[in-house]
Amino acid sequence: MTGREWYQGANRWERIQDAIERHNLDALVALTPENAHYLAGHGNYIATHWRLPGLFAVAIGKNGRKAAVSGQFGRDPRAPEPDYAFFPFTSWTESLDVRGETGGTIAERTKRARPERVVRPAQFDIGEVFARVGDAIRFVAPDARNVGVDLDQMDDSSVGSLVRVLGKALGLPCDDLFDDLRAIKDPDEIEHLRMACELAE
């Protein structure tokens, strides 16, 4: 962005739409956890530790539609319904909500909450992960031709997987776009930064 012509809008959602429009994008896609967190408005613990592109991904179309990709247990089952479509991939992590169970040890509450044994895969399938990323992009922009993506931190294999799911759409590097969007803070972000400073002190 030349001369720092900051994206305009009263909040991050309006600024995201301004950025999409200015760059003539059909969709903006975040495949790294921090940028996905920004687009979704919440984070994903597993993705921040594994650091693999796509484990938590978010797509926003020029029509304002949003979609998120995550493991099956990527969101709180008691949280209100999100304002985005959810495309889960088979997760190797296990999650169980025991907040409704009272009395006994955590092991006892866990057994009561789900007495049957659950079999999970040893690892995620990166092909399935990127298949869900493709589903998310097609949901927000069915006829996408120009898709902005944070490509700087993606390894070659992940870029190849992205190219396969994009089909005829072109993946455009938009890392500077994300940097400029995230430079402007909404009130909730400012509060988080203040709290982080207080905790650090």
Secondary structure, DSSP 8 states (H G I E B T S, - for coil): -GGG-----SSHHHHHHHHHHHTT-SEEEE-SHHHHHHHHTS--HHHHHH--TTSSEEEEETTS-EEEEEETT-S-TTS---SSEEEEE--SS-----TT--SS-HHHHHHHH--S-----SS--HHHHHHHHHHHHHHH-TT-SEEEE--TT--HHHHHHHHHHHTTSEEEE-HHHHHHHHHS--HHHHHHHHHHHHHH-
